[in-house]
C-alpha cells in the first residue's frame, strides 16, 4: 500500500520572513511610524503610505513588512540606517 504524503502550507510556500506576512493593527502602525491616525489615512489617500488590508467587514490591518519597508525607505532617503 502506497503511503500518502501531505505538504503543509509552510513547506509549499517560498521562504518568507515573519514580518512580511504578519498583520498588525493601527496602534502598532502608529507606534512604528509615530504618525497620527489622520496622517496615516491622509498618506494612504495620497498613495505615499502602505494601504490597509481588509480582514473582515469591520476589521483592517497592515502588513508589517510593508510598514517596516516604508520606514526603512525614509531612513534611506536621509542616508541613515534604520
C-alpha positions in Angstrom: 0.0 0.0 0.0 1.4 3.4 -1.0 1.9 5.9 1.7 0.4 9.3 1.2 2.4 12.4 2.0 1.0 15.8 2.5 2.7 19.1 2.0 1.9 21.7 4.6 1.5 25.3 3.5 4.8 26.2 5.2 6.6 23.6 3.1 4.9 24.6 -0.2 5.4 28.3 0.2 8.6 30.0 -0.6 10.6 31.2 2.5 9.2 34.5 3.7 10.2 36.5 6.7 7.7 36.6 9.6 7.4 40.4 9.2 6.3 40.2 5.6 3.3 38.1 6.4 2.2 39.3 9.8 -0.8 41.6 10.2 -0.6 44.5 12.6 -3.3 46.8 13.8 -3.4 50.6 13.7 -2.0 51.1 17.2 1.2 49.1 16.2 1.5 51.1 12.9 1.3 54.3 14.9 4.0 53.0 17.3 6.3 52.1 14.4 5.8 55.4 12.5 4.9 58.0 15.2 2.2 59.2 12.8 -1.3 60.1 13.9 -4.3 58.2 12.7 -5.4 61.0 10.5 -2.0 61.4 9.0 -1.7 57.7 8.2 -5.0 57.9 6.3 -4.0 61.1 4.5 -0.9 59.4 3.3 -2.8 56.4 2.2 -5.1 58.6 0.2 -2.1 60.4 -1.4 -0.6 56.9 -2.2 2.5 57.6 -0.2 1.9 55.0 2.6 1.0 51.3 2.5 -2.7 50.7 2.4 -4.5 48.6 4.9 -5.8 45.1 4.2 -9.5 44.3 5.0 -9.7 41.3 7.2 -13.5 41.4 7.7 -16.5 43.7 7.5 -15.2 45.8 10.4 -11.6 44.9 10.7 -8.5 46.2 8.9 -4.8 45.6 9.5 -1.5 46.4 7.8 1.2 44.1 6.6 4.1 44.6 9.0 6.8 44.1 6.3 5.3 46.9 4.2 5.3 49.3 7.1 8.9 48.4 8.0 9.9 48.8 4.4 8.2 52.3 4.3 10.2 53.3 7.5 13.4 52.0 6.0 12.8 53.9 2.8 12.5 57.1 4.7 15.7 56.4 6.6 17.5 55.5 3.3 16.5 58.8 1.7 18.2 60.6 4.6 21.2 58.4 4.2 20.7 56.8 7.6 20.5 53.2 8.7 17.1 52.1 10.0 
